[in-house]
């Protein structure tokens, strides 16, 4: 390169002083109008990108519960059988980037790949945390169970489907077809309906066993979430 051109370029693009790195970064942000991003911005950017199917599935379960309450019907079996699909669509959405080969592109955008995954999980999780107690509050008066028992009974299928789906999505088979979690949801839903025929899952005298199962599933769910975060980082590395 011509020495004059090199000298001219160095004048226009001086190297920042390593000792004053923080000052340089603040000056750059002021000039470019790019303030430091916060968690609210990250959540907001991902919330609008989540597939409408996730929200429509949650809305469908809510409308069915409302219909059952207005008709004074015991809809706990129906709601429990649909909850695996609520979690299945959520897991599918979290891994949807792989299906469209966008994971690598997302990993080099403004937010990290881990940050994007966290934002999706957080947005969907917040809605579901509101949805499940809301469903329990609505349908418990029309069935023979109290609020807490109702919540546990409809959450157990949700957790089972979530745990199995996250495990499947991290397997070689799941990486080839991210929609495998929807198949797991269907199998879990079928198991709930089969249990309802024999009334084994919905017996009142099994409350203690359901509570223990619920606590175990919560722990496994949190462990699986942690593993998934680590897996996302390893995938990028």
N, C-alpha and C positions, 0 to 999 in steps of 0.2 A: 504494500500500500504506500502511496505517495506520502512523504513525511509532512507536507503542508496540509494534506487532507486529514491525516491522523491528528495533527495538532489542532486543526479546526474542530474536529469532532470532540476531542478532549475538552475543548473550551466550552462547547455547548452542553456536554454531558459530563460534568465533573464528578469524580468518585466521592461518595460520602465518607466522612471521617468515621472510622469504626468506633472511636471513643464516644462519638455523639450520635449513636445509632437511633436512640429514642427521639432525639430532637429532629433528626432527619425524617423519621416516619411520621411524626406529628405534622411537620411542614408539608410532607407529601399529601397527607389526608386533607389538610386545609386547602391545598391547591387543587386537588382533584375532586373535592367535595365527597370523599368516600370515608365517612366516619366508621368507627369500629362497629361491626355488627353485633347485635345482642340476640339472646334466645328468643325474644318475641318476634323479631324480624325473621329468624330462621323458621319458627313454627308457622308464622303467617304465610311465608313463601311456599311451604310444603302443604299447608292445609288446602290451598286452592288447587293443588296439583293432584290430590288424591282422587281416585276414580269415583264417579257417582255411584257405581254399583255397591261400594262399601256403605254409603249412607242410605241407599235405597233398601238394602237388605235389613239394616237396623230399623228403618222406618216401617218396613213391611211387618216385622215382628211386633213393633209398637202398635201398629194399627190393628193387628190380629188380637192383641191383648185388650185393646180398647173395645173392639167389637165383642169379645167374649164377656167383658165386664158389663157392657150395656145389655147383653142378652142373658146375663146371669149364668153363663156357662163356665164350667171348670176347664179352663184352657191351659192349665199348667203343663199337661203332656205335650200339647202342640207347641207351646213356647220353648219347652226344654228340647224338643226335637229340632227346632229351628236355630237354636243358639249355636250349634256347631258350624252352621253356615255363616253366622255373623262373624265368628272367629276365623273361619276358613277364608272368607273374602278379605279379612284384615291381613292375614299372613300372606295371602297371594299378592296383595297390594304392596306389602313391604319388600317382596322379592320380585316385583314386576319389572324392575330395571334389567334383571338378567334376561327376561323373556325377550325384551326388545334390544338387547345388547347395548344398554345405555349406562351400565354400572361404571365402566371405565371413564366415560365422559363426565358423569356426575362426580366422580372422585377427584377431578381437577377443576371443579367450578369454585365459586366463592366459598361454599361450605364443604367441609370434608365429607368423605363417604360415610364415616361413622356419624357425623352430625346430621346428614340427610336421613339416615336410617333411624336415628334417635327421634328426629322431628316427626317422621311418619308414625312411628310407634306411639309417641306422646300424643299427637293429634287424635289418632284413632282411639287410644287408650282413655283419654279424657272423656270422649263421647260415650264409650262403653261403660265407663265408671258411673256416668250419670244414667245411662240406659238401664243397666241391670237393677239397681235399687228402685228405679222408677217402675220397671215391670213388676218387681216383687211387691211394691206398694199397691199397685193396681189389682193384681190377680189374687193376692192373699185373702182378701175378704170373701171371694167367691169360691175358694177352695178350703179344705179342712186343715190347712197348715198356717202357722204364724208367719210373720214377715221374714224373720231370719231363716227359717227352714225353707221357705219358698225361694229365697235368694240363693241359698246353697244348692238347692235341687236344680235350678236352671243354670247355675254357674258351673257345676261339675262337668256337664257335656261341653260347655264352652272351653274350659281349661284342658280337657282331654284332647279335643280337636286342635287347640292351639299348640300344645306340647308335641303331639305327633306330627303336625304339619311343619313346625319349625325343624324337627329332626329330619323329616323327609326332604325339606328344601335344601338342607345342607349335605344331603347324600348325592352320590353320582347320578342316581335315577332322578332325583328331584331337580338337579341342575339342568337335565335335559328337558324336563317338562315341569315348570313351576306350578302348573294347574293341578298337580297331583294332590295338593292340599284340599282342593274341592272334592276330590274322590274320598279323601279321609273324612271330610265333613259329612259326606253322604253315608259312609259306613257308620260313623258315630251316631248320626241321626237315626239310622236303621236300628242300631243297638238300643237306643232309648225307646223307640217304638216297640221293639220286641220285649223289653223289660216292662213296659207299661201293660202289655197283654197279660203277662203273668202277675202284674202288680208287685213285683219284687222290689223294684227301685223306689216305688212310691209308698211303701208301707211305713206307717208312723213308727213302728217299733224298731226301725232301722236308723233312727235319727242319729244315734251315737256313732254308728259305723260310717254314715254319710259325713258327719262332722270330721272324723279322723281322715277319711278319704279327701275331703275338701282341703284340710291343712296340708296333707302330703302333696296334693296337686299344686297348691299355691307355691310351696317350696320348689318343686320341680319346674314350675312355670318360670319363677325368677331365675333359677339356675340356667334354664334354657335361653332366657333373654340375654343373660350374661355371656353364654357361649356364642350366641348369635352375633353379639357385638364384636367379640374377639375374632370370630370367623370372618366377619366383614373386613376387618383390618388385615388379617392374614391373606384373604383373597386379593386385596389390592397390592400387598407386599409381594 
